[in-house]
Amino acid sequence: GIERTGVRPIRDVIHLVEPTLRNRAGHCASLIESMIMGIQGERHLEIWGGVGAGSVIDRGDGIIVHDHFRKTFRRLQAFRLYRELRSRRQPMIVTTAGSTDFLLASHSGKAIDEPGQVVMVVHWFRMKQGRMKWLSRIARKHPGLSIAVMTSRLRDIFQDAGFEHVRQINYPSLLEPAKTFPESEPHLLVAGAARMDKGLPHVVDLIQRYAEQGRTIPLK
């Protein structure tokens, strides 16, 4: 259930919601840690992750980590959590928001009028037939809903749908940008997890083509 003990004063806390944060696999842990570094000290933070989140994120000063989400009931839990946090009027950031999160947040309370009260961080969004119509309905119902996107394509989608508070941001990172690059032989670098939905088949096709062409570029 949702913990109600020790509820802090209004606006003294920001809630970060990441249901798939269970371990260090994927982007969730580094994303949350980079957000903590950007916010910590200005506000208290409550992080709502999956079972195991508490063993991944350091519970520093002013940080509470909830092992809240179970995979089977994640959508129901998300709806209840959105409704509870919105009733508290404490800002919440859904750090990997998809279409379901927009629908759940839209139905979890009255109109969102104040920018920054509910923030959806969108990494990717698949447009399907009819989606622009219901996105536009959500935009009209919740004029204060704030959206952070990673690409200009996503920015255009949500602005075209009628959302007023859309901001394109750089992907949060704990790493300092490299100022110099060591000299080395050319390499093919494949970043990210080796998954089918991350383009792994295309990498295999490219390696096969390189082999056919007799290239010897190392793969990392």
MDAnalysis code that builds the backbone (N, CA, C; Angstrom):
import MDAnalysis as mda
import numpy as np

u = mda.Universe.empty(660, n_residues=220, atom_resindex=np.repeat(np.arange(220), 3), trajectory=True)
u.add_TopologyAttr("name", ["N", "CA", "C"] * 220)
u.add_TopologyAttr("resid", np.arange(1, 221))
u.add_TopologyAttr("resname", ["GLY", "ILE", "GLU", "ARG", "THR", "GLY", "VAL", "ARG", "PRO", "ILE", "ARG", "ASP", "VAL", "ILE", "HIS", "LEU", "VAL", "GLU", "PRO", "THR", "LEU", "ARG", "ASN", "ARG", "ALA", "GLY", "HIS", "CYS", "ALA", "SER", "LEU", "ILE", "GLU", "SER", "MET", "ILE", "MET", "GLY", "ILE", "GLN", "GLY", "GLU", "ARG", "HIS", "LEU", "GLU", "ILE", "TRP", "GLY", "GLY", "VAL", "GLY", "ALA", "GLY", "SER", "VAL", "ILE", "ASP", "ARG", "GLY", "ASP", "GLY", "ILE", "ILE", "VAL", "HIS", "ASP", "HIS", "PHE", "ARG", "LYS", "THR", "PHE", "ARG", "ARG", "LEU", "GLN", "ALA", "PHE", "ARG", "LEU", "TYR", "ARG", "GLU", "LEU", "ARG", "SER", "ARG", "ARG", "GLN", "PRO", "MET", "ILE", "VAL", "THR", "THR", "ALA", "GLY", "SER", "THR", "ASP", "PHE", "LEU", "LEU", "ALA", "SER", "HIS", "SER", "GLY", "LYS", "ALA", "ILE", "ASP", "GLU", "PRO", "GLY", "GLN", "VAL", "VAL", "MET", "VAL", "VAL", "HIS", "TRP", "PHE", "ARG", "MET", "LYS", "GLN", "GLY", "ARG", "MET", "LYS", "TRP", "LEU", "SER", "ARG", "ILE", "ALA", "ARG", "LYS", "HIS", "PRO", "GLY", "LEU", "SER", "ILE", "ALA", "VAL", "MET", "THR", "SER", "ARG", "LEU", "ARG", "ASP", "ILE", "PHE", "GLN", "ASP", "ALA", "GLY", "PHE", "GLU", "HIS", "VAL", "ARG", "GLN", "ILE", "ASN", "TYR", "PRO", "SER", "LEU", "LEU", "GLU", "PRO", "ALA", "LYS", "THR", "PHE", "PRO", "GLU", "SER", "GLU", "PRO", "HIS", "LEU", "LEU", "VAL", "ALA", "GLY", "ALA", "ALA", "ARG", "MET", "ASP", "LYS", "GLY", "LEU", "PRO", "HIS", "VAL", "VAL", "ASP", "LEU", "ILE", "GLN", "ARG", "TYR", "ALA", "GLU", "GLN", "GLY", "ARG", "THR", "ILE", "PRO", "LEU", "LYS"])
u.atoms.positions = np.array([
    [0.812, -1.188, 0.000],
    [0.000, 0.000, 0.000],
    [0.855, 1.251, 0.000],
    [0.200, 2.412, -0.036],
    [0.885, 3.693, -0.060],
    [1.108, 4.158, 1.361],
    [2.362, 4.470, 1.673],
    [2.711, 4.883, 3.024],
    [2.249, 6.312, 3.258],
    [1.555, 6.524, 4.371],
    [1.060, 7.854, 4.701],
    [1.769, 8.452, 5.911],
    [2.582, 7.670, 6.579],
    [3.234, 8.163, 7.786],
    [4.287, 9.189, 7.432],
    [4.377, 10.238, 8.234],
    [5.412, 11.238, 8.044],
    [5.259, 12.031, 6.758],
    [4.013, 12.291, 6.335],
    [3.811, 13.064, 5.121],
    [4.330, 14.482, 5.341],
    [5.196, 14.945, 4.458],
    [5.833, 16.246, 4.630],
    [4.910, 17.366, 4.180],
    [5.242, 18.606, 4.559],
    [4.405, 19.738, 4.158],
    [4.326, 19.867, 2.645],
    [3.269, 20.538, 2.188],
    [3.080, 20.747, 0.760],
    [4.297, 21.448, 0.173],
    [4.755, 20.950, -0.997],
    [5.837, 21.523, -1.794],
    [7.213, 21.335, -1.168],
    [7.303, 20.666, -0.039],
    [8.609, 20.428, 0.556],
    [9.256, 19.177, -0.025],
    [8.522, 18.442, -0.843],
    [9.020, 17.161, -1.350],
    [8.674, 17.018, -2.823],
    [9.561, 16.377, -3.568],
    [9.296, 16.003, -4.952],
    [9.298, 14.483, -5.023],
    [8.332, 13.918, -5.721],
    [8.223, 12.474, -5.867],
    [8.722, 12.063, -7.251],
    [9.661, 11.121, -7.293],
    [10.138, 10.547, -8.543],
    [9.538, 9.152, -8.669],
    [8.806, 8.895, -9.750],
    [8.106, 7.626, -9.936],
    [8.773, 6.851, -11.069],
    [9.340, 5.695, -10.738],
    [10.019, 4.839, -11.721],
    [9.726, 3.382, -11.378],
    [8.584, 2.850, -11.853],
    [8.167, 1.495, -11.457],
    [9.149, 0.393, -11.812],
    [9.947, 0.568, -12.862],
    [10.863, -0.502, -13.288],
    [12.223, -0.417, -12.618],
    [12.390, 0.492, -11.670],
    [13.649, 0.570, -10.925],
    [13.693, -0.559, -9.893],
    [14.400, -1.623, -10.234],
    [14.524, -2.773, -9.333],
    [15.982, -3.162, -9.097],
    [16.832, -2.858, -10.069],
    [18.255, -3.184, -9.979],
    [19.010, -2.195, -10.858],
    [20.266, -2.479, -11.149],
    [21.065, -1.542, -11.914],
    [21.013, -1.809, -13.424],
    [20.203, -2.769, -13.840],
    [20.058, -3.031, -15.269],
    [19.281, -1.897, -15.928],
    [19.618, -1.609, -17.179],
    [18.896, -0.579, -17.915],
    [19.271, 0.828, -17.480],
    [18.394, 1.769, -17.821],
    [18.706, 3.184, -17.617],
    [18.189, 3.741, -16.294],
    [17.321, 2.998, -15.602],
    [16.562, 3.574, -14.480],
    [17.447, 4.093, -13.353],
    [18.399, 3.275, -12.908],
    [19.211, 3.661, -11.754],
    [20.034, 4.916, -12.046],
    [20.712, 4.949, -13.191],
    [21.546, 6.114, -13.507],
    [20.693, 7.356, -13.715],
    [19.500, 7.188, -14.294],
    [18.598, 8.315, -14.492],
    [18.162, 8.909, -13.162],
    [17.723, 8.051, -12.244],
    [17.280, 8.531, -10.931],
    [18.443, 9.172, -10.178],
    [19.617, 8.563, -10.225],
    [20.778, 9.118, -9.504],
    [21.167, 10.490, -10.049],
    [21.081, 10.677, -11.365],
    [21.414, 11.983, -11.932],
    [20.380, 13.027, -11.520],
    [19.110, 12.628, -11.434],
    [18.073, 13.555, -10.984],
    [18.264, 13.914, -9.515],
    [18.658, 12.926, -8.717],
    [18.930, 13.191, -7.302],
    [20.021, 14.243, -7.170],
    [21.088, 14.115, -7.960],
    [22.183, 15.072, -7.887],
    [21.727, 16.468, -8.261],
    [20.764, 16.553, -9.206],
    [20.286, 17.854, -9.629],
    [19.313, 18.508, -8.658],
    [18.608, 17.694, -7.876],
    [17.554, 18.223, -7.000],
    [17.966, 18.254, -5.535],
    [18.793, 17.279, -5.107],
    [19.105, 17.112, -3.688],
    [19.647, 18.402, -3.089],
    [19.152, 18.721, -1.918],
    [19.559, 19.940, -1.239],
    [18.525, 21.040, -1.384],
    [17.793, 21.016, -2.492],
    [16.739, 22.008, -2.706],
    [15.388, 21.518, -2.176],
    [15.123, 20.243, -2.345],
    [13.873, 19.637, -1.878],
    [14.167, 18.257, -1.294],
    [13.288, 17.772, -0.444],
    [13.308, 16.366, -0.072],
    [12.816, 15.551, -1.266],
    [13.269, 14.317, -1.329],
    [12.903, 13.446, -2.442],
    [12.313, 12.149, -1.929],
    [11.229, 11.722, -2.568],
    [10.695, 10.381, -2.329],
    [10.696, 9.655, -3.666],
    [11.320, 8.492, -3.692],
    [11.458, 7.724, -4.924],
    [10.594, 6.488, -4.821],
    [9.728, 6.319, -5.798],
    [8.793, 5.186, -5.826],
    [9.251, 4.245, -6.928],
    [9.898, 3.151, -6.531],
    [10.410, 2.192, -7.499],
    [9.784, 0.826, -7.308],
    [10.349, -0.158, -8.016],
    [9.899, -1.520, -7.863],
    [10.561, -2.185, -6.678],
    [10.202, -3.427, -6.441],
    [10.811, -4.183, -5.355],
    [12.310, -4.302, -5.620],
    [13.116, -3.863, -4.667],
    [14.556, -3.874, -4.836],
    [15.153, -2.494, -5.019],
    [14.311, -1.481, -5.230],
    [14.814, -0.122, -5.463],
    [15.632, 0.391, -4.281],
    [15.205, 0.007, -3.080],
    [15.901, 0.486, -1.888],
    [17.326, 0.002, -1.773],
    [17.637, -1.126, -2.414],
    [19.012, -1.647, -2.374],
    [19.871, -1.069, -3.486],
    [19.248, -0.314, -4.405],
    [19.971, 0.258, -5.539],
    [20.331, 1.721, -5.290],
    [19.381, 2.480, -4.755],
    [19.559, 3.916, -4.570],
    [20.008, 4.207, -3.146],
    [21.044, 4.998, -3.019],
    [21.575, 5.379, -1.714],
    [20.578, 6.285, -0.999],
    [20.185, 5.887, 0.194],
    [19.227, 6.682, 0.975],
    [19.985, 7.788, 1.711],
    [20.342, 8.823, 0.991],
    [21.066, 9.933, 1.583],
    [20.154, 10.855, 2.365],
    [20.698, 11.973, 2.780],
    [19.948, 12.934, 3.576],
    [18.780, 13.489, 2.762],
    [17.592, 13.395, 3.311],
    [16.416, 13.926, 2.649],
    [15.864, 13.052, 1.553],
    [16.276, 11.772, 1.507],
    [15.821, 10.869, 0.453],
    [15.124, 9.655, 1.068],
    [13.941, 9.352, 0.607],
    [13.204, 8.160, 0.999],
    [12.981, 7.325, -0.250],
    [13.252, 6.040, -0.168],
    [13.047, 5.138, -1.304],
    [11.975, 4.121, -0.921],
    [10.946, 4.015, -1.753],
    [9.853, 3.076, -1.513],
    [9.976, 1.897, -2.481],
    [10.062, 0.688, -1.962],
    [9.961, -0.526, -2.784],
    [8.467, -0.789, -3.004],
    [7.885, -0.101, -3.959],
    [6.428, -0.009, -4.027],
    [5.794, -0.917, -5.077],
    [6.345, -0.941, -6.277],
    [5.648, -1.564, -7.402],
    [5.942, -3.053, -7.530],
    [4.880, -3.819, -7.733],
    [4.957, -5.236, -8.113],
    [4.551, -5.344, -9.567],
    [5.253, -6.153, -10.328],
    [5.045, -6.196, -11.771],
    [3.606, -6.523, -12.142],
    [2.998, -7.458, -11.429],
    [1.649, -7.901, -11.779],
    [0.615, -6.797, -11.622],
    [0.766, -5.962, -10.595],
    [-0.242, -4.948, -10.286],
    [0.252, -3.528, -10.576],
    [1.253, -3.397, -11.430],
    [1.933, -2.111, -11.598],
    [0.993, -0.994, -12.053],
    [0.111, -1.283, -13.009],
    [-0.763, -0.220, -13.505],
    [-1.764, 0.224, -12.452],
    [-2.342, -0.744, -11.732],
    [-3.263, -0.396, -10.653],
    [-2.541, 0.393, -9.572],
    [-1.348, -0.037, -9.214],
    [-0.573, 0.672, -8.197],
    [-0.223, 2.079, -8.662],
    [0.112, 2.218, -9.948],
    [0.445, 3.538, -10.481],
    [-0.754, 4.473, -10.391],
    [-1.927, 3.982, -10.755],
    [-3.127, 4.824, -10.685],
    [-3.388, 5.283, -9.256],
    [-3.318, 4.352, -8.313],
    [-3.553, 4.710, -6.910],
    [-2.501, 5.698, -6.405],
    [-1.253, 5.494, -6.816],
    [-0.187, 6.386, -6.374],
    [-0.365, 7.777, -6.967],
    [-0.669, 7.860, -8.270],
    [-0.885, 9.172, -8.890],
    [-2.025, 9.912, -8.190],
    [-3.087, 9.189, -7.889],
    [-4.236, 9.815, -7.222],
    [-3.850, 10.328, -5.837],
    [-3.079, 9.529, -5.112],
    [-2.664, 9.934, -3.768],
    [-1.729, 11.139, -3.805],
    [-0.731, 11.094, -4.670],
    [0.245, 12.193, -4.713],
    [-0.400, 13.485, -5.206],
    [-1.311, 13.364, -6.147],
    [-1.997, 14.566, -6.629],
    [-2.890, 15.157, -5.546],
    [-3.475, 14.307, -4.714],
    [-4.310, 14.818, -3.621],
    [-3.473, 15.555, -2.583],
    [-2.200, 15.194, -2.466],
    [-1.296, 15.884, -1.541],
    [-0.811, 17.219, -2.104],
    [-0.972, 17.419, -3.411],
    [-0.473, 18.623, -4.092],
    [1.044, 18.745, -3.967],
    [1.702, 17.608, -4.013],
    [3.160, 17.583, -4.011],
    [3.639, 17.201, -5.405],
    [4.603, 17.914, -5.971],
    [5.038, 17.668, -7.349],
    [5.524, 16.239, -7.547],
    [5.159, 15.652, -8.689],
    [5.648, 14.320, -9.020],
    [6.194, 14.320, -10.442],
    [7.273, 13.556, -10.621],
    [7.898, 13.401, -11.919],
    [7.875, 11.924, -12.270],
    [7.189, 11.578, -13.367],
    [7.200, 10.204, -13.869],
    [8.397, 10.114, -14.810],
    [9.452, 9.439, -14.378],
    [10.748, 9.580, -15.034],
    [10.886, 8.785, -16.326],
    [10.013, 7.811, -16.582],
    [9.968, 7.120, -17.878],
    [8.499, 6.948, -18.231],
    [7.901, 7.998, -18.789],
    [6.461, 8.020, -19.006],
    [6.107, 7.469, -20.379],
    [5.055, 6.664, -20.404],
    [4.505, 6.147, -21.654],
    [3.046, 6.524, -21.785],
    [2.397, 6.009, -22.800],
    [1.000, 6.362, -23.057],
    [0.095, 5.996, -21.882],
    [0.374, 4.856, -21.238],
    [-0.454, 4.442, -20.099],
    [-0.362, 5.443, -18.960],
    [0.826, 5.993, -18.723],
    [0.991, 6.966, -17.635],
    [0.192, 8.236, -17.904],
    [0.117, 8.666, -19.162],
    [-0.693, 9.830, -19.489],
    [-2.165, 9.571, -19.169],
    [-2.641, 8.386, -19.536],
    [-4.042, 8.051, -19.288],
    [-4.331, 7.936, -17.798],
    [-3.455, 7.250, -17.055],
    [-3.671, 7.069, -15.629],
    [-3.631, 8.400, -14.891],
    [-2.650, 9.235, -15.232],
    [-2.548, 10.540, -14.570],
    [-3.741, 11.415, -14.907],
    [-4.226, 11.315, -16.139],
    [-5.362, 12.133, -16.553],
    [-6.614, 11.799, -15.764],
    [-6.803, 10.521, -15.461],
    [-8.020, 10.080, -14.766],
    [-7.861, 10.034, -13.241],
    [-6.702, 10.437, -12.741],
    [-6.437, 10.281, -11.302],
    [-6.831, 11.499, -10.473],
    [-7.396, 12.500, -11.103],
    [-7.795, 13.670, -10.332],
    [-8.348, 14.760, -11.226],
    [-8.553, 15.928, -10.645],
    [-9.092, 17.059, -11.385],
    [-8.039, 17.613, -12.346],
    [-8.399, 18.672, -13.031],
    [-7.512, 19.258, -14.031],
    [-6.184, 19.684, -13.414],
    [-5.109, 19.415, -14.126],
    [-3.776, 19.882, -13.735],
    [-3.606, 21.264, -14.343],
    [-3.657, 22.285, -13.510],
    [-3.595, 23.666, -13.995],
    [-2.226, 24.299, -13.802],
    [-1.483, 23.825, -12.824],
    [-0.224, 24.474, -12.476],
    [0.961, 23.742, -13.105],
    [1.751, 24.400, -13.938],
    [2.927, 23.761, -14.539],
    [3.913, 23.282, -13.466],
    [4.473, 22.107, -13.693],
    [5.450, 21.552, -12.758],
    [4.851, 20.694, -11.677],
    [3.532, 20.680, -11.549],
    [2.900, 19.848, -10.533],
    [2.969, 18.377, -10.907],
    [2.760, 18.078, -12.188],
    [2.917, 16.729, -12.730],
    [3.795, 16.842, -13.975],
    [4.921, 16.110, -13.960],
    [5.870, 16.167, -15.076],
    [6.039, 14.764, -15.645],
    [5.879, 14.650, -16.946],
    [6.108, 13.393, -17.654],
    [7.421, 13.494, -18.423],
    [8.356, 12.613, -18.127],
    [9.610, 12.567, -18.876],
    [9.471, 11.474, -19.932],
    [9.476, 11.866, -21.201],
    [9.197, 10.944, -22.299],
    [10.489, 10.666, -23.065],
    [10.903, 9.414, -23.077],
    [12.113, 9.015, -23.787],
    [11.799, 8.645, -25.228],
    [10.672, 7.990, -25.447],
    [10.205, 7.668, -26.795],
    [8.691, 7.498, -26.727],
    [8.057, 7.652, -27.874],
    [6.596, 7.580, -27.893],
    [6.175, 7.120, -29.282],
    [5.492, 6.006, -29.329],
    [5.063, 5.445, -30.608],
    [3.685, 5.995, -30.972],
    [3.637, 6.694, -32.081],
    [2.368, 7.240, -32.531],
    [1.589, 6.174, -33.298],
    [0.352, 5.975, -32.907],
    [-0.547, 5.056, -33.582],
    [-1.792, 5.812, -34.024],
    [-2.580, 5.178, -34.858],
    [-3.810, 5.807, -35.326],
    [-4.724, 6.127, -34.150],
    [-5.151, 7.358, -34.072],
    [-6.058, 7.783, -33.012],
    [-5.372, 8.351, -31.787],
    [-4.054, 8.194, -31.668],
    [-3.389, 8.663, -30.457],
    [-3.349, 10.180, -30.362],
    [-3.168, 10.861, -31.491],
    [-3.134, 12.321, -31.446],
    [-4.440, 12.875, -30.900],
    [-5.558, 12.204, -31.214],
    [-6.865, 12.675, -30.759],
    [-6.968, 12.631, -29.241],
    [-6.555, 11.477, -28.633],
    [-6.686, 11.420, -27.167],
    [-5.588, 12.205, -26.466],
    [-4.437, 12.374, -27.105],
    [-3.427, 13.268, -26.536],
    [-3.965, 14.697, -26.473],
    [-4.663, 15.107, -27.520],
    [-5.225, 16.458, -27.557],
    [-6.291, 16.632, -26.479],
    [-7.061, 15.577, -26.224],
    [-8.072, 15.648, -25.152],
    [-7.397, 15.833, -23.798],
    [-6.316, 15.102, -23.566],
    [-5.589, 15.244, -22.304],
    [-5.003, 16.644, -22.180],
    [-4.458, 17.171, -23.291],
    [-3.875, 18.517, -23.272],
    [-4.926, 19.567, -22.914],
    [-6.143, 19.417, -23.431],
    [-7.212, 20.378, -23.124],
    [-7.669, 20.251, -21.676],
    [-7.738, 19.013, -21.183],
    [-8.208, 18.789, -19.811],
    [-7.177, 19.223, -18.782],
    [-5.888, 19.070, -19.123],
    [-4.819, 19.351, -18.156],
    [-3.828, 20.352, -18.753],
    [-4.187, 21.630, -18.810],
    [-3.325, 22.629, -19.452],
    [-1.985, 22.840, -18.743],
    [-1.891, 22.423, -17.485],
    [-0.641, 22.605, -16.754],
    [0.280, 21.401, -16.781],
    [-0.135, 20.311, -17.426],
    [0.704, 19.109, -17.476],
    [2.013, 19.432, -18.190],
    [3.128, 19.157, -17.534],
    [4.447, 19.476, -18.074],
    [5.095, 18.222, -18.649],
    [5.771, 18.390, -19.779],
    [6.383, 17.261, -20.468],
    [7.826, 17.603, -20.805],
    [8.740, 16.705, -20.438],
    [10.149, 16.829, -20.816],
    [10.462, 15.733, -21.823],
    [11.051, 16.098, -22.942],
    [11.331, 15.137, -24.007],
    [12.815, 15.184, -24.353],
    [13.277, 14.101, -25.013],
    [14.695, 13.980, -25.337],
    [15.023, 14.383, -26.776],
    [14.009, 14.466, -27.647],
    [14.271, 14.728, -29.058],
    [13.305, 15.773, -29.599],
    [13.697, 16.405, -30.712],
    [12.837, 17.401, -31.352],
    [11.580, 16.746, -31.926],
    [11.681, 15.486, -32.363],
    [10.502, 14.781, -32.872],
    [9.436, 14.666, -31.787],
    [9.844, 14.278, -30.580],
    [8.886, 14.167, -29.484],
    [8.338, 15.540, -29.105],
    [9.202, 16.536, -29.113],
    [8.730, 17.895, -28.800],
    [7.621, 18.311, -29.756],
    [7.809, 18.039, -31.044],
    [6.807, 18.425, -32.041],
    [5.501, 17.659, -31.844],
    [5.596, 16.372, -31.500],
    [4.385, 15.579, -31.297],
    [3.515, 16.180, -30.203],
    [4.117, 16.485, -29.060],
    [3.317, 16.953, -27.930],
    [2.886, 18.408, -28.100],
    [3.704, 19.212, -28.754],
    [3.257, 20.570, -29.035],
    [2.108, 20.576, -30.037],
    [2.186, 19.701, -31.046],
    [1.104, 19.614, -32.023],
    [-0.195, 19.127, -31.378],
    [-0.065, 18.312, -30.312],
    [-1.248, 17.828, -29.600],
    [-1.884, 18.908, -28.732],
    [-1.164, 20.011, -28.508],
    [-1.745, 21.119, -27.755],
    [-1.181, 21.337, -26.366],
    [-0.175, 20.559, -25.978],
    [0.432, 20.763, -24.654],
    [1.233, 22.069, -24.659],
    [1.045, 22.864, -23.621],
    [1.658, 24.188, -23.560],
    [3.037, 24.183, -22.919],
    [3.311, 23.161, -22.105],
    [4.562, 23.164, -21.349],
    [5.389, 21.944, -21.747],
    [6.049, 22.055, -22.896],
    [6.890, 20.990, -23.433],
    [8.316, 21.524, -23.528],
    [9.240, 20.789, -22.956],
    [10.636, 21.235, -22.954],
    [11.544, 20.107, -23.402],
    [12.407, 20.395, -24.366],
    [13.393, 19.407, -24.796],
    [14.621, 19.527, -23.912],
    [15.057, 18.408, -23.355],
    [16.195, 18.407, -22.431],
    [17.250, 17.421, -22.919],
    [18.460, 17.590, -22.419],
    [19.494, 16.596, -22.653],
    [19.261, 15.426, -21.709],
    [19.653, 14.244, -22.145],
    [19.465, 13.074, -21.287],
    [20.314, 13.240, -20.029],
    [19.697, 13.139, -18.844],
    [20.472, 13.295, -17.604],
    [21.592, 12.267, -17.523],
    [22.777, 12.716, -17.128],
    [23.930, 11.825, -17.069],
    [24.819, 12.207, -15.915],
    [25.428, 11.195, -15.294],
    [26.391, 11.426, -14.223],
    [27.798, 11.646, -14.760],
    [27.985, 11.428, -16.046],
    [29.318, 11.498, -16.635],
    [29.618, 12.898, -17.134],
    [30.853, 13.338, -16.923],
    [31.301, 14.595, -17.489],
    [31.577, 14.390, -18.979],
    [31.178, 15.321, -19.832],
    [31.474, 15.178, -21.262],
    [32.974, 15.089, -21.499],
    [33.370, 14.199, -22.387],
    [34.779, 14.047, -22.701],
    [35.271, 15.281, -23.453],
    [36.371, 15.865, -22.985],
    [36.927, 17.059, -23.616],
    [37.920, 16.695, -24.712],
    [38.551, 15.549, -24.572],
    [39.491, 15.096, -25.597],
    [39.250, 13.619, -25.853],
    [39.651, 13.171, -27.003],
    [39.486, 11.779, -27.381],
    [40.856, 11.189, -27.682],
    [41.208, 10.098, -27.032],
    [42.513, 9.491, -27.291],
    [42.580, 8.958, -28.718],
    [43.758, 9.067, -29.280],
    [43.953, 8.540, -30.621],
    [43.916, 7.015, -30.566],
    [43.200, 6.433, -31.507],
    [43.104, 4.979, -31.542],
    [42.646, 4.564, -32.925],
    [42.657, 3.283, -33.161],
    [42.114, 2.763, -34.403],
    [40.591, 2.928, -34.405],
    [39.979, 3.078, -35.570],
    [38.503, 3.205, -35.629],
    [37.827, 1.988, -35.003],
    [36.741, 2.250, -34.270],
    [35.959, 1.188, -33.646],
    [34.484, 1.415, -33.961],
    [33.745, 0.345, -33.985],
    [32.292, 0.423, -34.033],
    [31.780, 0.198, -32.621],
    [31.220, 1.231, -32.024],
    [30.742, 1.173, -30.646],
    [29.226, 1.045, -30.641],
    [28.730, 0.012, -29.991],
    [27.288, -0.198, -29.857],
    [26.924, 0.043, -28.396],
    [26.289, 1.175, -28.125],
    [25.944, 1.531, -26.745],
    [24.572, 0.974, -26.391],
    [24.392, 0.630, -25.129],
    [23.079, 0.165, -24.671],
    [23.009, -1.340, -24.560],
    [21.850, -1.787, -24.133],
    [21.630, -3.216, -23.897],
    [21.496, -3.964, -25.216],
    [21.962, -5.207, -25.219],
    [21.861, -6.058, -26.413],
    [20.460, -6.666, -26.447],
    [19.496, -5.892, -26.967],
    [18.108, -6.323, -27.009],
    [17.542, -6.110, -28.399],
    [16.548, -6.919, -28.740],
    [15.943, -6.839, -30.064],
    [15.333, -5.459, -30.310],
    [14.687, -4.886, -29.279],
    [14.048, -3.588, -29.465],
    [15.029, -2.433, -29.405],
    [16.298, -2.724, -29.140],
    [17.347, -1.708, -29.150],
    [18.153, -1.731, -30.447],
    [17.664, -2.465, -31.443],
    [18.325, -2.462, -32.733],
    [19.392, -3.516, -32.915],
    [19.412, -4.542, -32.064],
    [20.438, -5.583, -32.166],
    [20.449, -6.261, -33.541],
    [19.291, -6.563, -34.153],
    [19.332, -7.193, -35.482],
    [20.074, -6.350, -36.520],
    [19.956, -5.016, -36.412],
    [20.654, -4.138, -37.348],
    [22.166, -4.204, -37.137],
    [22.585, -4.361, -35.893],
    [24.012, -4.489, -35.607],
    [24.555, -5.768, -36.232],
    [23.794, -6.850, -36.108],
    [24.210, -8.130, -36.701],
    [24.324, -8.002, -38.222],
    [23.335, -7.319, -38.839],
    [23.386, -7.120, -40.290],
    [24.613, -6.319, -40.699],
    [24.938, -5.310, -39.897],
    [26.101, -4.468, -40.211],
    [27.394, -5.258, -40.104],
    [27.496, -6.098, -39.073],
    [28.702, -6.923, -38.905],
    [28.856, -7.878, -40.089],
    [27.741, -8.466, -40.522],
    [27.794, -9.373, -41.671],
    [28.243, -8.643, -42.932],
    [27.747, -7.432, -43.119],
    [28.159, -6.663, -44.296],
    [29.648, -6.319, -44.231],
    [30.109, -5.925, -43.046],
    [31.541, -5.627, -42.890],
    [32.383, -6.859, -43.232],
    [31.913, -8.031, -42.764],
    [32.658, -9.261, -43.041],
    [32.701, -9.545, -44.538],
    [31.578, -9.316, -45.215],
    [31.522, -9.537, -46.660],
    [32.444, -8.574, -47.409],
    [32.599, -7.376, -46.857],
    [33.454, -6.384, -47.503],
    [34.926, -6.516, -47.096],
    [35.189, -7.447, -46.162],
    [36.562, -7.655, -45.738],
    [37.076, -6.634, -44.751],
    [36.189, -5.901, -44.142],
    [36.620, -4.915, -43.145],
    [36.992, -5.594, -41.839],
    [37.872, -4.970, -41.113],
    [38.344, -5.561, -39.845],
    [38.180, -4.574, -38.683],
    [37.163, -3.740, -38.753],
    [36.947, -2.759, -37.692],
    [36.498, -3.483, -36.425],
    [37.204, -3.284, -35.298],
    [36.787, -3.950, -34.045],
    [35.402, -3.490, -33.609],
    [34.676, -4.379, -33.002],
    [33.341, -4.099, -32.491],
    [33.393, -4.104, -30.972],
    [32.818, -3.059, -30.356],
    [32.757, -2.991, -28.896],
    [31.307, -2.829, -28.454],
])
